[in-house]
């Protein structure tokens, strides 16, 4: 499975079977996390066999209950919106890798218990959330897509949208966002420059969501076709 195939196949999964992640997959994930931490200046940490964070299950009226979660990525990063965006961008790279390895995942903001002995947070850093990992009871389902290309794409180039830009937008619309809010916009400028911006949200998490959307966009559009503005 390629990363682009993983974008299509990935759905949020909240119920997992009681099976440890195989050692070779843990090693592959850790290598990816180490690389992301170096490139993004982050402190993402892979936590395995730790059932306390989701120990009692978490009920949400719309999104269901977490069950069987004992593996997750602690999203520790520099404080502030820049750290949020980098967390989203690089965290999603790990999510897509996990999908190619036959694992399932779910971004989690507030609905977990903080287990401070499981990970470390240095001065100037904060825990942004976690990503649940493991072998899902099911592969999850796609949420109904609220928005279309016209809702999130803005043309500032004076020319029709290029095929690569449309591919990128379609992939960005498949990015997981907090309660499926999709509060982002992507602007196509002249000279194939692309600008990504957040929109206001009462819920928050917009900069993390933007980072995830940028990861999807970049993979589908092709880095050789544009430059970020």
N, C-alpha and C positions, 0 to 999 in steps of 0.2 A: 504493500500500500504506500502510495506517495503522499506527500504533505497535502497536495490538492485533493486527493481522494479522501484524506483524513478530514479535511474541512467539511466535505459532504457527509461523511459517515459519523462525525462526532455529534453526540447529543448529550445533554446533561443527564447524569444518572445518579440517583440518590439511594439506591438499595444495592448492596454488594453481598456476594457469597463469602463464606468463611474460608478463604484460600490465600495463603501468603503469596506475595508477588515473587516470581522466580528470581533467583540470585542474579542471573545474567541480565535480566531486565532491570533490576535495581542498579546494576553496574552501568548499564547504558543510560538510564535516566540520570544517574549521578554525574556522569561525564558531561551530559548536556547541561545540567544545572550549573556545574562548575564553569563551563564555557560561557553561559549566559551571565553568571555573576561577574566574570572578568570583563565581558564586553559592555555590560550595562551598569557596572558599579553597584550591584545588588548583593543581597545576602539571603537568597532563596535557600531553603533547607528541606531536604527530603526526610520525612519522618515515617518510619515503618513500625508495624506491630505496636501501635499506641492507640488503644481503644477509648481512652478517657474523653477525648475532645468531642466525640459523638456518642458517648457511652449510653445515654438514656434515650437516644432518638430525639429528633427535633420536629415538632409539628408546625406546619405552616398551612394556613387555610387554602392557599391556591397551589402551592408547589409541593405539598406532600411531606413525607417523613424521611429523614436519613436513617438508614439501617445498615449495620455491618461495616461501617467505616473504621478501619484501623490503620490506614495509610493515607498520608496527605503531604502536600508541600506547604510549608510555612512561608508565607509571602512577606519576608522581612526586607525592608528597603528604606532608603533615605526618606525623611519626612518631606511632605509637600507634594504639589501636583506633578512635578517632573518625575519624582520617584513613583507616583501612581502610574503615570503613562508607561514608564519603563517596565514596571511590574506587569502591566497588562500585555505589553509587547512580548517580553521574554517569557512570561508565564505561559502565554498561549503557545509559544514554540515548544515548551515542554509538554503541554496538553496534546498537541498534534503528534509529537513523537510517541507519547503514551498510546495514542489511538493506533498508530502504525504497529505498536508492539502487542496489540490485542487487549489493551487495558481501556477502562472507562474512567470518566472524570466528571467533576462538577466544581465550578467556581463557587466559593462560599464567602459571604461578607460578614454577617453577624451571628448566624445561627450555628454556633459551635462554642465549646468551652475552651478558654485559653489555658493551656498547660505549659506554664513557663519553664518547667524543668525539661521540656522536650526539645526546645530550641533556644537560641540566644539572640538577644536584641541589644546592639551596641548603642552608645550615645549618638544621638542624631538620627537614629533609625526608629521605625515603628512596624508593628505587625499590621499589614494591610488587609489580611484575610488569609484563607487557605484554599487549596485545591484538593478535594477528595479524590483518591485514586484507588483502583482495584479492579476486580473482575465483577462486572455488573450482573445482577439477576436478569436484566434485559439490556438491550442496547440503547434504550431510551427512544424518545420520539421527538420529531421536529416541532417546535412551537409554531403556531400560525404566524406567518410573516406580516407584521403590522404595516411595514413601509415598502415603498417601491424605489426604484432608482431615482425617480424625479423628486422624491422626498428628501434624499440625502446628498444628491449630486448637484453641484452648482458649476455652470460653465462660464468661466471668465476668459476663455482663450480666443473667442471670436470665431472658432471653427467647430464643426460637429464633433461630438465625442468620439474618440478613437476606440477601436475594438478592445485594446488593452485596458483602457480606463473603465469601460463597461464591465469587462471581466473582473476587474478589481472591485468595483462597486458591488457586483453580485456576490462576490466572496465576503465582502465586508458586512453585507446584510445577513450573512450566516453566522456572524460572530456572536458568541454569547455576551449578553449585557444584563445588568441588574434588572430583574423583573421584566426582561425583554423590552427595555425602554428605548434603545437605539437612539440615544440623544447625541448624535454626531453628524457632521457634514463634511464632505470632501469636495474641495474646489479644484477645478482644472484651470490652470493659468497658461499663459503663453510659454513657449519653449518647453512644453511638457513638464511643467512644475506643478506639483500637487500639494495642496495645503489642507490639513486636517484640523477641525475645530470641534469643541464640545458645544452643546446647547444646554440651557438651564434645566436643572432637574431638582425637584424637592427631595428625591431619594438619595442623590449623591452617586458616587462611584463613576462619574462621567469620564474622568481622566484615565482610570483603569480600563473602562470600556473602550475609550478611544485607542489606547495602546493595543488592545485585542483586535479592534477593527483594522488598525494600520498593519498589523501582522498579516491578517487575511488578505488585505488589499495588495500588499507588496508581493506576496507569494503568487497571487493570481495574475496581477498586472505584469509582473516581471521587473525586477530592479533595473534591468538594462533599458527600459522604456521611459523612465521618468526620474525626476529628482524631487525629494521632499522640500517644500518651501518653509 
